[in-house]
């Protein structure tokens, strides 16, 4: 049992969010309902502050970029870490390709508007062989000319 520092009610420890930063106890001082109430009040006070809003947008953008980059690195590594045509291994030059040229149809089925959704799908389904890694040059040549000059 633990007493909430805000409402003063003694509650089971499970009623408190866990934290590694909470003074060694591993639990926040406020119970879950009080924590949520505090967060709502704090956000309501901040929502009209343009500097705070800009910082929050920037944090969300950076988190999204990190998450997307991590997923992309996982998928590229799972498919061998290099272009399956020319062996280019520079991360920034690599992209995910549909082996049977059915990428547009696959993206429509997934409701995807970009590669991140396809990469998440590939990870979820165990990196199926219907996808491969190509460098942007080989990928473009395959898309525009039907084949890569390296073939």
Number of C-alpha atoms within 10 A of each C-alpha: 10 17 16 21 13 12 11 11 13 13 13 12 16 12 17 21 15 15 13 10 10 12 10 9 11 14 19 21 20 22 26 16 12 16 17 12 12 14 12 12 11 11 12 11 10 13 11 10 11 10 11 13 13 11 11 12 12 12 12 12 12 12 12 12 12 12 13 17 13 11 16 21 16 15 22 22 13 15 18 13 19 21 25 15 16 15 13 18 17 11 15 9 13 22 20 23 23 17 14 8 14 12 17 12 10 13 15 10 9 12 11 13 11 9 16 16 14 21 21 16 14 18 15 10 9 10 17 12 10 13 19 21 27 28 24 17 17 24 22 15 15 18 13 10 10 11 13 16 12 8 8
